[in-house]
Structures are given as C-alpha cells and as structure tokens.
Amino acid sequence: QVQLVESGGGLVQAGGSLRLSCAASGRISAINTMGWYRQAPGKQRELVARITSGGSTNYADSVKGRFTISRDNAKNTVSLQMNSLERDDTAVYYCNTAVWGLTCWYDYWGQGTQGTVSS
C-alpha cells in the first residue's frame, strides 16, 4: 500500500504565497508523474500542475507564471510553490501520483489540504 501525505495548506491574503508538500511512502518500486489537483466548492476537480520523473512540467493556464511544481525523486516528494495567490485559487488541493505495482500503474491520491485566499 502507498500513502500520500500532504502539508502546507492554510489561510493567506490575496497576493501572498503558500507552499504545499506531498510525501509518498509505502511499497514503492517506481513512481510516474506526480501532480497537484484542486477542487473548489461546487466545481470539478482540476489539474493544477504535474511533473514527470524526468522533470518535465505542465501547468493549468490559470496558474502559469505564478505556481511552480518540483519533486525530489530520491525522497518521493513533490511540492507546489504558489505565489501571487488569488481568491479563485481557494480550493482543496490534492496530491496525485501513479506507482508501479508489478503489472500496472496504480493511481493514488492524498487526503487533500485546504488552501484559502482572502481578499
């Protein structure tokens, strides 16, 4: 079994910053892409950013230039630096990754961490 534990959410004023972290632990032989998703009240969960094991990244248009995703392959961690936060960034943020399980990749999610941006 694999666990993803997130940390770093909180309350911040518009224009401020938050840094989210996620650590994967358990029976891990290989990890594929790691990413962050978010879900705002009344909206569907959406991709925020993701990063491959080789370091290639892609971002949602709404966060480009403001958010930066990074990972430490040796520690199986992924982080999301969020700058210039806007009220629309308020959401529960979820860490996601796929872990190799002998014959296929298994998808795992963290429990979510709340990020709230006030005006």
C-alpha positions as CSV (number, residue, x, y, z in Angstrom):
1,Q,0.0,0.0,0.0
2,V,1.1,3.6,-0.7
3,Q,0.2,6.6,1.3
4,L,0.4,10.3,0.1
5,V,0.6,12.8,2.9
6,E,0.1,16.5,2.1
7,S,1.0,19.5,4.2
8,G,1.3,23.3,3.8
9,G,-2.2,24.5,3.2
10,G,-3.7,27.4,5.1
11,L,-5.1,30.9,5.0
12,V,-3.4,33.7,3.2
13,Q,-4.3,37.1,1.8
14,A,-4.5,37.7,-1.9
15,G,-1.1,38.3,-3.3
16,G,0.5,36.1,-0.8
17,S,2.2,32.7,-1.0
18,L,1.7,29.1,0.1
19,R,3.9,26.1,-0.3
20,L,2.3,22.6,-0.5
21,S,4.3,19.5,0.0
22,C,3.4,15.8,-0.5
23,A,5.4,12.8,0.6
24,A,4.7,9.3,-0.8
25,S,5.6,6.3,1.4
26,G,5.0,2.6,1.5
27,R,5.7,-0.1,-1.0
28,I,7.1,1.9,-3.9
29,S,9.1,0.4,-6.7
30,A,8.7,3.2,-9.2
31,I,6.8,6.5,-9.3
32,N,5.5,8.0,-12.5
33,T,4.2,11.5,-12.9
34,M,3.4,13.4,-9.7
35,G,0.9,16.2,-9.7
36,W,-1.4,18.5,-7.9
37,Y,-5.1,18.9,-8.5
38,R,-7.6,21.1,-6.8
39,Q,-11.3,21.3,-6.2
40,A,-13.2,24.4,-5.4
41,P,-16.7,24.4,-3.8
42,G,-19.3,23.5,-6.5
43,K,-16.6,22.8,-9.1
44,Q,-15.0,19.7,-10.6
45,R,-11.5,18.6,-9.6
46,E,-9.0,20.1,-12.0
47,L,-5.3,19.7,-12.8
48,V,-3.1,22.4,-11.4
49,A,0.4,21.1,-12.3
50,R,2.2,17.9,-12.8
51,I,5.8,16.8,-13.2
52,T,7.4,13.7,-14.7
53,S,10.2,11.7,-13.2
54,G,12.5,13.4,-15.7
55,G,11.4,16.9,-14.6
56,S,9.1,17.9,-17.5
57,T,6.2,20.0,-16.2
58,N,2.9,21.3,-17.3
59,Y,0.5,23.8,-15.7
60,A,-3.1,24.9,-15.9
61,D,-3.3,28.1,-17.8
62,S,-4.7,29.9,-14.8
63,V,-1.6,29.3,-12.7
64,K,1.2,29.7,-15.2
65,G,3.8,32.1,-14.1
66,R,2.5,32.0,-10.5
67,F,2.9,28.4,-9.4
68,T,6.0,26.2,-9.6
69,I,6.0,22.4,-9.1
70,S,9.1,20.5,-8.2
71,R,9.9,17.0,-7.0
72,D,12.7,15.1,-5.2
73,N,12.9,11.6,-6.8
74,A,15.1,10.3,-4.0
75,K,12.6,11.2,-1.3
76,N,9.4,10.6,-3.3
77,T,8.2,14.1,-2.6
78,V,6.5,16.7,-4.7
79,S,6.0,20.4,-3.8
80,L,3.9,23.2,-5.2
81,Q,5.1,26.8,-4.6
82,M,2.1,29.1,-5.1
83,N,2.8,32.8,-5.4
84,S,0.6,35.8,-6.2
85,L,-2.4,33.9,-4.9
86,E,-5.9,35.0,-6.0
87,R,-9.3,34.3,-4.4
88,D,-10.0,31.9,-7.2
89,D,-7.2,29.8,-6.0
90,T,-9.2,28.9,-2.9
91,A,-9.7,25.1,-3.0
92,V,-8.8,21.8,-1.5
93,Y,-5.5,20.7,-3.1
94,Y,-4.9,17.1,-3.7
95,C,-1.6,15.3,-4.4
96,N,-1.7,12.6,-7.0
97,T,0.7,10.0,-8.4
98,A,0.9,6.7,-10.1
99,V,3.0,3.9,-8.5
100,W,4.2,0.8,-10.4
101,G,2.6,-2.4,-8.9
102,L,4.3,-5.3,-10.7
103,T,2.0,-5.4,-13.7
104,C,0.5,-1.9,-14.0
105,W,0.5,1.6,-12.6
106,Y,-1.8,2.3,-9.6
107,D,-3.3,5.7,-9.1
108,Y,-3.1,7.2,-5.6
109,W,-4.5,10.4,-4.0
110,G,-3.7,12.3,-0.9
111,Q,-6.4,13.3,1.6
112,G,-6.4,16.9,0.5
113,T,-5.2,20.1,2.1
114,Q,-7.3,23.3,2.2
115,G,-5.9,26.5,0.7
116,T,-7.9,29.6,1.3
117,V,-7.1,33.0,-0.1
118,S,-8.9,36.0,1.4
119,S,-9.3,39.5,-0.1
